[in-house]
Amino acid sequence: MIHFPRSVLTLMPVVPARPISPTASERERLKKMAYGHKTQYRLRLRAQVVLHAARGRSNARIARETGLHLDTMRRWRGRFAGQCLAGLTDRHRPGRPSAFTALQTAQVKALACQIPVETGVPLSRWSCPELAREAIARGIATFMSASTVRRWLAEDALKPWRHRSWIFITDPDFRARAGRVLDLYARTWQGRPLGEDEYVISADEKTSIQARCRCHPTLAPGQARAMRVNHTYGRGGALTYLAAYDVHCAKVFGRTEPRTGIVPFMTLVAQVMRQEPYASAKRVFWIVDNGSSHRGAKAADRLTAAFPNAVMVHTPIHASWLNQVEVYFSVVQRKVVSPNDFADLSQVGDRLRAFEDRYNATAQPFQWRFTTSDLDDLLARLDRHTADHQEESSFRLTA
């Protein structure tokens, strides 16, 4: 240890503390940082250092009151004096050099964007451990962890372990059929607006609604406890719920039948068409899908023969989602059928009819937002997808 004479120590210059003079806006921001509940702890301490310094307190006193080391306190005081609020943030730290190159990262991401079977791996979909294992097997890297792969995939929101099912358009008249349905929702038919005495009905069947009698009573929900439904049940049969939904009046006409078929569907039609205002209407359009009860031209002729002012309009094949009554059926499934706990089929029917009355009392038309413009955009995207897929297939065959 080197000992300096007292005379030398008294001659050493003392570096004065850098003065702090924050503006009014900076002072307000510093107070929010220093006393905010959501402020990070390190930012809170730094803001407190600057506020103490702005009050003219010495470095030694600030260090005692904040519990920071004197050198740490000097650093943040000096950083604020030189860079203002920006000086209180952490500087960029490059950290340890990456163990993987950008090429290796891209190769793993490209592998994740392929179907495993097409790459010779007997898997239906990738997981992060499987991708890491396959990357090592292919010689992309000598070692790779699943967490590293997961971090890379998260950068581009890649989730190869998830999947969604879809169905491609097979109906050659899809645009024309879908356009007619969407025009009716917009109260237009063949380019002309519908009159006040013309109505649009959306109809279909919800099949196989079962009566499942739970072997133990359902327990009501309570504080911090969900409703509990016993897993085991006895089967009490199944029935079909047929419904006709007035698109613009938001009114439902329903009935239950033992099974679906032409006769039950025509019974539903008669139930609607024999009451006003549909009986005396100029035209009543019936939007249906391609189910066996109302499929093809024969069903349309049968409807017109029974009720001359009724016009049957079919949705495209595999496009029941264009039928608005399906939205009502989803409401029935959520609010009435699930969880299924009925003593017998009569209780199922009574519940459905009671809900129908309850729904009609307050229902409003669905806010249908899918228009013919959206339909054209959808078909254009499918055309581009088909062209790209055919080009990719041709490239694979020629490669």
Backbone torsions as a table, in degrees:
resi	resn	phi	psi	omega
1	MET	NA	136.1	-178.5
2	ILE	-95.5	128.2	178.3
3	HIS	-103.0	123.7	177.8
4	PHE	-96.5	144.0	175.0
5	PRO	-62.1	150.9	-179.3
6	ARG	-58.0	-34.4	-178.8
7	SER	-66.0	-35.1	179.3
8	VAL	-69.0	-41.5	-179.0
9	LEU	-63.5	-35.7	-178.9
10	THR	-71.3	-20.0	-178.7
11	LEU	-91.1	-9.2	-179.1
12	MET	-69.4	131.8	-178.4
13	PRO	-70.3	145.5	177.6
14	VAL	-102.0	120.6	-178.2
15	VAL	-74.7	119.7	-178.4
16	PRO	-73.0	152.8	177.2
17	ALA	-69.0	141.2	-177.9
18	ARG	-70.6	131.3	-177.9
19	PRO	-69.9	144.3	-179.7
20	ILE	-119.2	123.4	179.3
21	SER	-137.4	77.1	-179.4
22	PRO	-70.7	150.9	176.3
23	THR	-74.8	173.6	-178.8
24	ALA	-63.2	-41.4	179.2
25	SER	-68.0	-39.1	177.9
26	GLU	-66.1	-38.4	179.2
27	ARG	-64.6	-40.4	178.7
28	GLU	-64.4	-41.2	178.5
29	ARG	-65.4	-39.5	179.0
30	LEU	-64.5	-37.8	178.5
31	LYS	-65.2	-40.0	177.7
32	LYS	-65.1	-37.0	177.9
33	MET	-69.8	-38.5	-174.6
34	ALA	-74.4	-30.0	-174.1
35	TYR	-123.4	7.1	178.2
36	GLY	-73.9	140.4	-178.3
37	HIS	-72.3	-25.1	-177.6
38	LYS	-99.3	5.3	179.3
39	THR	-76.4	138.9	176.3
40	GLN	-62.4	147.1	-173.1
41	TYR	-59.7	-42.1	-177.6
42	ARG	-67.1	-36.7	177.1
43	LEU	-69.3	-33.7	178.1
44	ARG	-63.2	-44.2	179.7
45	LEU	-64.8	-40.1	-178.8
46	ARG	-65.4	-40.5	178.1
47	ALA	-65.7	-36.7	178.0
48	GLN	-65.4	-37.2	177.2
49	VAL	-60.3	-46.3	-177.8
50	VAL	-66.6	-39.9	179.4
51	LEU	-65.0	-40.3	175.6
52	HIS	-62.6	-42.4	-179.0
53	ALA	-65.8	-34.3	179.2
54	ALA	-67.2	-22.9	177.2
55	ARG	-83.1	1.3	177.2
56	GLY	85.7	16.2	-179.5
57	ARG	-79.9	152.8	-178.1
58	SER	-75.4	162.6	-180.0
59	ASN	-63.8	-39.8	-178.7
60	ALA	-64.0	-40.8	-179.9
61	ARG	-67.5	-41.0	179.2
62	ILE	-63.6	-40.1	179.5
63	ALA	-62.8	-39.4	179.0
64	ARG	-67.3	-42.2	-174.7
65	GLU	-75.0	-30.8	-179.0
66	THR	-94.3	-15.6	-178.6
67	GLY	78.3	12.7	179.4
68	LEU	-90.9	159.6	174.4
69	HIS	-70.3	150.7	-176.9
70	LEU	-60.6	-38.5	-179.9
71	ASP	-68.2	-37.3	178.2
72	THR	-64.9	-42.7	179.2
73	MET	-63.1	-41.5	179.1
74	ARG	-63.0	-38.5	-177.5
75	ARG	-61.4	-49.0	-175.8
76	TRP	-74.0	-28.3	174.4
77	ARG	-67.3	-42.9	179.2
78	GLY	-70.0	-36.4	179.4
79	ARG	-64.3	-39.8	178.9
80	PHE	-69.6	-38.0	179.4
81	ALA	-63.3	-30.7	-178.3
82	GLY	-92.6	-32.6	-173.8
83	GLN	-126.2	4.4	-178.5
84	CYS	61.3	-142.9	-174.4
85	LEU	-63.2	-32.4	-179.9
86	ALA	-62.3	-25.4	-179.5
87	GLY	-73.0	-13.0	-179.3
88	LEU	-84.9	-11.0	178.3
89	THR	-83.0	158.7	179.9
90	ASP	-71.9	140.4	175.5
91	ARG	-76.7	157.8	-179.8
92	HIS	-63.9	130.2	179.0
93	ARG	-115.2	112.2	-176.9
94	PRO	-63.3	-28.2	178.8
95	GLY	70.6	-164.2	-178.2
96	ARG	-71.3	140.2	178.0
97	PRO	-58.1	142.3	-178.6
98	SER	-63.9	139.3	178.7
99	ALA	-82.6	-8.1	-178.2
100	PHE	-126.0	148.6	179.0
101	THR	-88.0	167.1	177.3
102	ALA	-63.9	-31.7	178.4
103	LEU	-65.3	-41.9	178.2
104	GLN	-64.2	-40.4	177.2
105	THR	-61.4	-44.7	179.8
106	ALA	-65.4	-36.3	179.7
107	GLN	-65.7	-40.0	178.8
108	VAL	-68.3	-40.6	178.0
109	LYS	-65.0	-39.0	177.9
110	ALA	-65.5	-37.9	177.1
111	LEU	-64.6	-37.7	179.6
112	ALA	-67.8	-23.3	-178.8
113	CYS	-89.9	11.0	176.8
114	GLN	-113.0	151.9	175.6
115	ILE	-74.1	128.8	-174.2
116	PRO	-54.5	-40.6	-177.2
117	VAL	-62.3	-35.9	-179.9
118	GLU	-68.0	-19.1	177.4
119	THR	-96.6	4.5	179.1
120	GLY	89.2	9.3	179.6
121	VAL	-100.0	126.6	-176.8
122	PRO	-78.0	60.7	178.7
123	LEU	-129.5	152.4	176.7
124	SER	-85.6	-27.7	178.7
125	ARG	-159.0	158.0	-176.4
126	TRP	-83.7	151.9	165.6
127	SER	-126.9	165.2	-178.4
128	CYS	-62.0	-44.8	176.2
129	PRO	-61.3	-39.0	-179.9
130	GLU	-68.0	-37.9	177.2
131	LEU	-65.0	-42.1	177.9
132	ALA	-63.0	-41.4	179.6
133	ARG	-65.5	-40.7	-179.9
134	GLU	-70.1	-35.7	177.6
135	ALA	-63.0	-38.5	177.3
136	ILE	-68.9	-40.9	-179.3
137	ALA	-64.9	-33.1	-180.0
138	ARG	-83.2	-3.7	179.5
139	GLY	80.0	15.8	177.3
140	ILE	-66.4	-36.6	177.6
141	ALA	-152.3	155.9	179.0
142	THR	-80.0	-25.1	177.2
143	PHE	-150.5	140.0	179.0
144	MET	-157.6	133.4	-179.6
145	SER	-96.7	159.0	178.2
146	ALA	-65.1	-33.7	179.1
147	SER	-66.1	-34.7	176.3
148	THR	-64.6	-43.9	178.0
149	VAL	-63.4	-41.9	-179.6
150	ARG	-62.3	-38.5	179.4
151	ARG	-68.0	-40.0	178.1
152	TRP	-64.7	-44.2	-178.6
153	LEU	-66.3	-34.4	179.8
154	ALA	-65.2	-25.8	179.0
155	GLU	-62.4	-34.1	-179.7
156	ASP	-112.9	16.9	178.4
157	ALA	54.5	40.1	177.3
158	LEU	-88.8	128.6	179.2
159	LYS	-135.4	74.5	-175.4
160	PRO	-68.5	-10.9	178.3
161	TRP	-82.5	-7.6	177.9
162	ARG	-100.9	153.5	177.8
163	HIS	-148.5	154.0	176.0
164	ARG	-132.1	138.9	178.9
165	SER	-90.7	151.6	178.8
166	TRP	-154.5	167.5	-179.3
167	ILE	-131.7	136.3	-177.1
168	PHE	-85.7	152.4	-179.0
169	ILE	-68.8	125.8	177.5
170	THR	-117.1	-11.4	-178.8
171	ASP	-80.2	118.8	179.7
172	PRO	-66.6	-21.6	179.5
173	ASP	-103.7	29.4	-174.5
174	PHE	-59.5	-47.8	-176.4
175	ARG	-62.1	-43.7	-177.5
176	ALA	-67.9	-45.3	-178.8
177	ARG	-66.8	-45.8	-179.8
178	ALA	-65.3	-37.2	179.0
179	GLY	-63.5	-37.6	177.8
180	ARG	-63.2	-42.4	-179.3
181	VAL	-64.7	-46.3	-178.7
182	LEU	-66.5	-33.9	175.9
183	ASP	-64.8	-39.5	178.6
184	LEU	-64.9	-38.0	176.2
185	TYR	-61.9	-30.1	177.9
186	ALA	-91.6	13.2	178.8
187	ARG	58.8	49.6	177.4
188	THR	-137.8	141.3	176.9
189	TRP	-141.1	120.1	-180.0
190	GLN	54.0	40.6	175.7
191	GLY	82.9	0.9	-179.6
192	ARG	-118.6	140.9	179.0
193	PRO	-68.5	147.6	177.8
194	LEU	-72.7	150.0	177.5
195	GLY	-85.2	174.6	-179.7
196	GLU	-66.6	-24.2	-178.8
197	ASP	-100.9	27.2	176.7
198	GLU	-123.1	137.0	-171.7
199	TYR	-130.5	156.8	179.9
200	VAL	-122.8	120.6	-179.3
201	ILE	-114.2	132.1	174.6
202	SER	-109.0	122.2	-172.0
203	ALA	-133.3	148.7	175.6
204	ASP	-170.7	-179.9	178.9
205	GLU	-119.6	140.6	170.8
206	LYS	-106.7	105.5	-170.6
207	THR	-90.1	161.9	170.4
208	SER	55.0	49.9	170.8
209	ILE	-84.0	110.7	-171.9
210	GLN	-88.7	153.7	171.1
211	ALA	-104.0	100.6	-179.0
212	ARG	-104.3	113.5	178.8
213	CYS	-92.1	112.2	-178.1
214	ARG	-67.2	140.7	-177.0
215	CYS	-69.5	-20.1	176.0
216	HIS	-132.2	147.1	-176.2
217	PRO	-59.8	146.9	175.8
218	THR	-72.2	134.4	-178.4
219	LEU	-93.8	131.6	-178.4
220	ALA	-68.4	153.5	177.7
221	PRO	-69.4	158.1	178.6
222	GLY	-144.4	-169.1	-178.8
223	GLN	-63.7	123.0	-179.2
224	ALA	55.6	33.0	-179.8
225	ARG	-146.5	126.8	178.5
226	ALA	-79.4	162.4	174.2
227	MET	-62.3	139.6	-175.6
228	ARG	-115.4	125.8	-178.8
229	VAL	-117.1	128.5	-179.2
230	ASN	-64.4	140.8	-174.6
231	HIS	-74.1	-36.4	-176.7
232	THR	-86.6	147.2	-176.4
233	TYR	-154.8	164.8	172.6
234	GLY	-108.3	141.8	-177.0
235	ARG	-85.4	132.3	179.0
236	GLY	-115.2	21.5	-179.8
237	GLY	95.8	-175.8	-178.8
238	ALA	-145.0	154.8	177.0
239	LEU	-138.6	172.4	179.5
240	THR	-114.0	134.6	177.9
241	TYR	-107.0	114.6	177.3
242	LEU	-100.3	135.6	-176.9
243	ALA	-140.2	142.2	172.5
244	ALA	-121.0	125.7	-173.7
245	TYR	-116.0	120.1	175.2
246	ASP	-75.7	112.0	-169.8
247	VAL	-62.1	-42.6	-173.2
248	HIS	-95.2	-16.1	177.0
249	CYS	-102.5	-10.6	179.3
250	ALA	56.8	49.7	178.6
251	LYS	-123.9	137.1	-176.2
252	VAL	-110.4	136.2	171.9
253	PHE	-120.2	118.4	-175.5
254	GLY	-132.4	164.3	175.9
255	ARG	-159.3	157.3	178.3
256	THR	-111.0	143.4	179.3
257	GLU	-137.4	154.7	177.7
258	PRO	-61.6	-34.2	-179.3
259	ARG	-154.3	167.9	178.6
260	THR	-87.9	168.8	-179.4
261	GLY	156.0	-179.6	-178.0
262	ILE	-65.4	-45.5	-177.5
263	VAL	-63.1	-48.5	177.3
264	PRO	-60.2	-38.1	-179.5
265	PHE	-67.8	-43.4	178.9
266	MET	-66.6	-28.4	174.7
267	THR	-66.0	-39.2	175.6
268	LEU	-64.1	-42.4	179.0
269	VAL	-60.1	-44.5	179.5
270	ALA	-64.3	-36.0	178.2
271	GLN	-59.5	-36.4	-178.7
272	VAL	-84.5	-46.5	-170.7
273	MET	-73.8	-16.5	-179.3
274	ARG	-90.8	6.3	176.6
275	GLN	-123.3	157.6	-179.5
276	GLU	-79.5	149.7	7.4
277	PRO	-90.4	6.4	-173.1
278	TYR	-75.6	-30.0	-177.7
279	ALA	-64.0	-37.8	-178.5
280	SER	-104.1	11.6	-178.7
281	ALA	-71.6	154.7	176.9
282	LYS	-66.6	-49.2	176.8
283	ARG	-147.8	144.3	174.9
284	VAL	-127.5	114.1	-178.6
285	PHE	-89.0	127.5	178.8
286	TRP	-108.0	110.5	177.9
287	ILE	-91.0	119.4	-179.2
288	VAL	-134.6	162.2	175.4
289	ASP	-90.6	-161.5	-175.1
290	ASN	-104.1	35.7	174.9
291	GLY	-68.4	162.5	-174.5
292	SER	-63.8	-22.6	-178.1
293	SER	-74.9	-21.0	-175.4
294	HIS	-149.8	48.0	-176.0
295	ARG	-98.0	138.3	168.2
296	GLY	77.2	-173.2	-176.4
297	ALA	-69.3	-30.1	-179.9
298	LYS	-62.5	-39.9	178.9
299	ALA	-66.1	-39.1	178.5
300	ALA	-65.2	-41.6	178.3
301	ASP	-66.3	-38.2	179.2
302	ARG	-64.3	-39.7	178.9
303	LEU	-66.4	-45.0	-178.4
304	THR	-67.4	-34.3	178.5
305	ALA	-65.8	-37.8	-179.6
306	ALA	-77.7	-36.5	-178.0
307	PHE	-140.1	100.2	-174.0
308	PRO	-59.7	-25.6	-178.9
309	ASN	-90.1	7.7	179.2
310	ALA	-98.8	136.4	180.0
311	VAL	-125.5	122.5	179.9
312	MET	-90.6	130.2	179.4
313	VAL	-123.7	120.2	-178.1
314	HIS	-91.9	140.0	169.0
315	THR	-73.8	162.4	175.2
316	PRO	-62.4	162.6	177.9
317	ILE	-63.5	137.5	-178.3
318	HIS	58.4	38.5	179.0
319	ALA	-136.3	43.6	177.5
320	SER	-64.3	-17.2	179.4
321	TRP	-65.9	-14.4	175.3
322	LEU	-79.9	-9.7	-177.6
323	ASN	-90.8	116.6	-173.5
324	GLN	-66.1	-22.6	179.5
325	VAL	-64.5	-22.1	176.8
326	GLU	-64.6	-30.8	176.0
327	VAL	-65.6	-41.8	177.4
328	TYR	-64.5	-39.2	178.3
329	PHE	-63.2	-34.6	177.1
330	SER	-66.8	-34.6	175.5
331	VAL	-65.6	-42.5	178.5
332	VAL	-61.8	-41.4	-179.3
333	GLN	-62.9	-42.3	-176.8
334	ARG	-74.3	-38.6	-169.5
335	LYS	-100.8	-17.8	-175.0
336	VAL	-120.5	-49.6	-169.8
337	VAL	-82.5	-39.7	-174.6
338	SER	-105.8	127.7	-1.4
339	PRO	-76.7	142.6	-174.3
340	ASN	-80.1	110.2	179.6
341	ASP	-146.9	86.0	-178.3
342	PHE	-128.2	142.5	-179.2
343	ALA	-70.9	-40.0	-179.1
344	ASP	-157.6	-179.3	-177.2
345	LEU	-69.0	-30.9	178.4
346	SER	-63.5	-35.8	177.0
347	GLN	-68.1	-36.2	176.1
348	VAL	-61.3	-48.4	180.0
349	GLY	-62.2	-42.9	179.5
350	ASP	-63.0	-40.2	-179.8
351	ARG	-65.7	-41.7	-179.8
352	LEU	-64.8	-42.5	179.9
353	ARG	-68.5	-38.2	178.1
354	ALA	-66.0	-40.2	178.5
355	PHE	-67.1	-36.6	178.1
356	GLU	-59.0	-43.8	177.1
357	ASP	-64.6	-40.5	179.9
358	ARG	-64.9	-40.7	-179.4
359	TYR	-66.7	-44.7	-178.2
360	ASN	-64.5	-23.5	-177.9
361	ALA	-70.0	-27.8	-174.5
362	THR	-130.0	3.2	-171.6
363	ALA	-69.5	150.0	173.3
364	GLN	-129.9	153.6	-179.4
365	PRO	-57.2	145.2	177.7
366	PHE	-65.8	143.3	177.0
367	GLN	-83.5	79.6	-176.3
368	TRP	-76.4	117.2	-172.9
369	ARG	-107.3	-9.5	-178.4
370	PHE	-82.7	112.8	-175.0
371	THR	-111.1	179.0	177.9
372	THR	-64.4	-30.4	175.6
373	SER	-65.1	-42.0	175.9
374	ASP	-64.4	-35.9	177.7
375	LEU	-62.9	-43.8	178.7
376	ASP	-64.0	-39.0	177.4
377	ASP	-64.0	-40.9	179.5
378	LEU	-62.7	-46.2	-179.7
379	LEU	-65.6	-35.6	177.3
380	ALA	-64.8	-40.6	177.8
381	ARG	-65.3	-39.4	178.5
382	LEU	-66.1	-37.1	177.2
383	ASP	-64.3	-41.7	177.9
384	ARG	-64.8	-40.2	179.2
385	HIS	-63.5	-42.5	179.9
386	THR	-63.9	-43.3	179.3
387	ALA	-62.9	-44.0	179.1
388	ASP	-64.3	-39.0	-178.7
389	HIS	-67.7	-40.3	178.6
390	GLN	-66.7	-38.1	178.1
391	GLU	-65.9	-39.0	178.3
392	GLU	-66.4	-40.9	178.8
393	SER	-64.2	-40.3	178.3
394	SER	-64.8	-37.9	178.9
395	PHE	-64.4	-39.2	-179.7
396	ARG	-67.6	-36.4	-179.2
397	LEU	-70.0	-35.1	-177.7
398	THR	-85.9	-18.5	-178.1
399	ALA	-73.7	NA	NA
